[in-house]
Amino acid sequence: MAVTADPVRGNMRLKYEGLDETTWTYSVAKLDPAATAANLILIAEAVADLQSEMPIEILNSCEYELVFS
């Protein structure tokens, strides 16, 4: 028996500081889980340009499906 992990989807959350000391997040979902770090950096930079400010935190995650064979 073997277990493999197939990538399903990737997600990115960018956290911003609000004007009244609150925080809010901007999520980019359903990313290609095989994306390279350079691709993810380009997405984060594009979102930062659209928001006209840099995020205070960037979280990247990937979901996998375990396959038993």
N, C-alpha and C positions, 0 to 999 in steps of 0.2 A: 504494500500500500504506500502511496506517495501523496503528498499534499503540495499543491502549487498555488500561487497567488496571482490572479489575473487582475490587472488594473481596470477599474470601472470608470471612475471620474475623479477629477481634481477640483479643488476649491481654493479660493484665496479671499481672505478678509483683510481689509485695510482699515485701521482704527484712526480716527481723527479726534482732536480735542475741540470741543465746542466753545462758543463764546462765553458761556456762563459756567465754565469749569466742568461741564458734562462731557461725555464722550459719545461718539456714534461710530458706526461701522458701515462700510460699503463692501458688499460681497460680490465676488465674481465666481459664479458656479458653473459646473459642467465643463471644466477645462479638460483638455487632453491630458491624461495622466502621464503620458510619455513626453510631455513638454520638457525642454531643457531649462536650466536655470536662466539662460539668456532670454528665453521666451517669457518667462515669468517676470523678469526684471522689466522688460519692455511693457508688459501689461501694467505693472505697478507704476511705472513712470508715466504712462498714458493717463491713468486715473488721477495721479497727482497733478498732471498738467490741466486736466479738466476741472479739478477742484481748486486749482490755483494755490495749493498749499501741500506740504509734505505730510504724509501720515506719521503718527507717532508709533505705530506698531503694524507689522505685516505678518499675517499668519497664513501659512500654506499647508494644505493637507491633501491627502490622496486616499480614496477608498478602494479597497481590494476585495475581490470575491475569492474565498478559499475553495479550491476544487480538489476533491478526493478522487484518486484513481487507483 
